[in-house]
Amino acid sequence: MRVSFPLIWSAIGIFLILFALKIAAKFVGVYFLARKYIPDGSMYLTLLMSTGLTFGTIAAVFGLSAGYLDQVQYSVLIGVVIASAVIPTFIAQKWFLPFADEDLLEFNGNGDGD
């Protein structure tokens, strides 16, 4: 994918700004509808929907191959796309994983397996 971590590091400020804008925009677009329809899992759903891997990657590859983006811009954009998928997914799985009562194992202690 020709992503350069040193190039991302050299533009860390713009990387963080773009990352924050992408997460904020996705959050605003998903959270309030999720809260209305799925109140118990709204944050989990919002974090999982805060990705854009396919479109973001295709757009960046097209921009690079058509000459609209240089290598630094491409690396930063791909880095933001990947980070905006991985980081919210990790947070959702670690701290916001919803569960239902049927997901819990019942243990009655009588040893008959029922």
C-alpha positions in Angstrom: 0.0 0.0 0.0 3.1 2.2 0.0 2.3 3.8 3.4 5.3 5.4 5.0 5.3 5.7 8.8 8.1 8.3 8.8 6.0 10.4 6.5 3.0 10.1 8.8 5.1 11.0 11.7 6.4 14.1 9.9 2.8 15.3 9.5 1.5 14.1 12.8 -0.4 17.3 13.4 -2.5 17.1 10.3 -2.9 13.3 10.9 -4.4 14.0 14.4 -6.7 16.8 13.1 -8.0 14.6 10.3 -8.5 11.7 12.6 -10.4 13.8 15.1 -12.6 15.3 12.4 -13.3 11.9 10.9 -14.3 10.4 14.2 -16.4 13.4 15.2 -18.3 13.5 11.9 -19.0 9.7 12.1 -20.0 10.0 15.7 -22.5 12.8 15.1 -23.9 11.0 12.1 -24.5 7.7 13.9 -24.8 8.1 17.6 -28.1 10.0 17.8 -29.9 7.6 15.6 -28.4 4.6 17.3 -29.4 6.0 20.7 -33.0 6.4 19.4 -33.3 2.8 18.1 -30.7 0.8 20.1 -30.4 2.6 23.4 -28.4 -0.2 25.2 -25.9 -0.6 22.4 -25.7 2.9 20.9 -22.1 3.6 21.8 -20.9 0.2 20.7 -22.7 0.6 17.3 -21.4 4.1 16.9 -17.8 3.0 17.4 -18.2 0.1 15.0 -19.8 2.3 12.4 -16.9 4.9 12.7 -15.0 3.2 9.9 -14.6 4.0 6.2 -12.0 1.5 5.1 -13.3 0.7 1.7 -14.2 4.1 0.4 -11.3 5.9 2.1 -8.8 3.5 0.8 -10.1 3.6 -2.8 -10.3 7.4 -2.8 -6.7 7.7 -1.5 -5.4 5.1 -4.1 -7.2 6.9 -6.9 -5.9 10.3 -5.7 -2.3 9.0 -5.6 -2.5 7.2 -9.0 -4.1 10.2 -10.7 -1.5 12.6 -9.3 -3.9 14.5 -7.0 -2.0 13.4 -3.9 1.7 13.2 -3.2 3.2 10.4 -1.0 2.9 12.4 2.2 -0.8 13.1 1.7 -1.5 9.6 0.7 0.3 8.1 3.7 -1.5 10.4 6.1 -4.9 9.7 4.5 -4.4 5.9 4.6 -3.1 6.2 8.1 -6.2 8.1 9.2 -8.5 5.6 7.5 -6.8 2.6 9.1 -6.5 4.3 12.6 -10.2 5.4 12.4 -11.2 1.7 11.9 -8.8 0.0 14.3 -8.9 2.4 17.3 -12.7 2.7 17.7 -13.2 -1.0 17.1 -10.7 -1.8 19.9 -12.5 0.7 22.2 -15.9 -0.7 21.4 -14.7 -4.3 22.0 -12.9 -3.4 25.2 -15.3 -1.1 27.0 -18.7 -1.0 25.3 -19.4 -4.6 24.3 -23.2 -5.1 24.9 -24.5 -8.3 26.3 -28.0 -9.8 26.7 -29.3 -12.0 29.5 -29.2 -15.0 27.2 -25.5 -14.5 26.8 -24.9 -15.2 30.5 -24.3 -18.8 31.7 -26.6 -19.9 34.4 -25.2 -22.0 37.1 -27.6 -23.5 39.6 -25.1 -25.6 41.5 -27.0 -28.9 41.4 -24.6 -30.6 39.0 -27.2 -32.0 36.6 -26.3 -29.7 33.8 -29.7 -28.0 33.5 
